[in-house]
């Protein structure tokens, strides 16, 4: 019978990322994710521009890209983009502790099982929302504890409980792709 040695967050943080891949730690297991290709990065850049512009006019939170959030000694996730309230941006050590207010994932190579598990972890760790963007389908799912809603490119992107007053056409995420 084979046994698997679990990796701690501290050990994980010292591991080099394999060339061309991103890695995260879920339950002590290293999960390999692909690097974002053009479409992934273009959607991410579009959303960063939208959120950064809005947050500069409405300074209620900070915007982070690819920042590690430690949930416990065996789990650390790195959302593509995250929004953190100003009063909770002090890291508890080397990494942010718990979930951000909004964790945003742009889907490019993750399995459905990994993505579902990450959404559950974000929400269990205090995230108020987990946005999942599917560029090829041009849809956004906004997950909240106990509910999820899908937006098409024809809908308005908003999350009033976390970003009151923020509103943008969902199609703006997909410009240039």
Secondary structure by P-SEA (a helix, b strand, c coil): cbbbbbbcaaaaaaccccccbbbbbcccbbbbbccccaaaaaaaaaaaaaaaaaaaaccccccccbbbbbccccbbbbccbbbbcccccccccccccccccbbbbbcccccaaaaaaaaaaaaaacccbbbbbbccccbbbbbcccbbbbbcccbbbbbcccccccccccccccccc
